[in-house]
Every structure is written in structure tokens, then in C-alpha cells.
Amino acid sequence: MRSLCPIFVLGFAALWLAALVLFLIGAFGWFGSEPDPLSGLFLLPLGLPWNRLAGGLPQPLLPWIAALAPAVNLALLWMLCRGRKRFSA
């Protein structure tokens, strides 16, 4: 039986991609939509706790930090999966 770990990593990556697309559509008003200040709402829980630590950064950087913070969690999940596979053999 295959491990569920790669499924979690791919699922998290898919959620991050969907939230990032929604953020970009809402922030820049793509496809005829009005710019929405709450477009990055779905990125916040995916990037916790890293986006909370970025509160002291300059204001123009905060949306980009919120968009990239889930990358840290994705990398950590990927490393945990690799480590689990390495030590389970």
C-alpha cells in the first residue's frame, strides 16, 4: 500500500495553487472582476505561521509574502515525507 504522504503534499500544492490563482484574479482584477481586498483570504491559513511572522515587514511586501508563505509549509511537508520514507525502510 502506498503512503498517504505524497497525496497530502500534492493536495496541499493544489490548494495553494487554487488560492494563488484566486488571489491574483482578485488583486489585479483579471477576467473583468473588480479588485477585491479580501482576495488573499484563502492564502492566510495555508501560510500559517510564516505569514504571522512577517508582520513587521514593509506594507508593499505583505501581499507577496502572504502568497509565498505556503511554499515554506509545502517544502516542510515534502521534507517530512522524504525523511519518513528514508527512515521507514
C-alpha positions in Angstrom: 0.0 0.0 0.0 1.3 3.4 -1.0 1.9 6.0 1.7 -0.6 8.9 2.1 2.2 11.4 2.5 2.6 12.2 -1.3 -1.1 12.6 -1.6 -1.1 15.2 1.2 1.8 17.0 -0.4 0.0 17.1 -3.8 -3.2 18.1 -2.2 -1.6 21.0 -0.3 0.1 22.1 -3.5 -3.2 22.0 -5.4 -4.9 24.1 -2.6 -2.0 26.6 -2.7 -2.2 26.9 -6.5 -6.0 27.4 -6.4 -5.7 30.1 -3.6 -2.9 31.8 -5.5 -5.0 32.0 -8.7 -7.9 33.4 -6.7 -5.6 36.0 -5.1 -4.2 37.1 -8.5 -7.6 37.3 -10.1 -9.0 39.3 -7.2 -6.0 41.5 -6.6 -5.4 42.6 -10.2 -9.0 42.4 -11.5 -8.3 39.9 -14.1 -11.1 38.5 -16.3 -13.3 41.6 -15.7 -13.6 41.2 -12.0 -13.4 44.1 -9.6 -10.3 44.3 -7.4 -11.1 42.7 -4.1 -9.1 43.4 -0.9 -10.1 40.0 0.5 -8.8 38.0 -2.4 -5.9 36.7 -0.4 -8.1 35.3 2.3 -7.6 31.7 1.3 -3.8 32.1 1.4 -3.7 33.0 5.0 -4.4 29.6 6.6 -2.1 27.8 4.1 0.8 30.1 5.1 0.5 30.0 8.8 2.6 30.6 10.9 5.0 32.2 8.5 2.7 35.0 7.3 2.1 35.9 11.0 5.9 36.3 11.5 6.1 38.7 8.5 4.0 41.4 10.2 7.0 43.8 10.7 7.9 43.9 7.0 7.1 46.9 4.8 3.4 47.2 3.7 4.1 46.7 -0.1 5.8 43.3 0.6 3.0 41.8 2.7 0.8 40.5 -0.2 3.7 38.8 -1.8 4.9 37.3 1.5 1.3 36.0 2.1 1.4 34.5 -1.4 4.7 32.8 -0.9 4.4 31.7 2.7 2.7 28.4 1.8 5.8 27.5 -0.1 7.6 27.1 3.2 4.9 24.7 4.5 5.0 22.8 1.2 8.7 22.4 1.5 8.4 21.2 5.1 5.8 18.7 4.1 7.9 17.4 1.3 11.0 17.1 3.5 9.0 15.2 6.2 7.7 12.8 3.5 11.2 12.2 2.2 12.6 11.7 5.8 9.8 9.3 6.6 10.4 7.3 3.5 14.2 7.2 4.2 13.8 6.0 7.9 11.0 3.6 7.3 13.0 1.3 5.1 
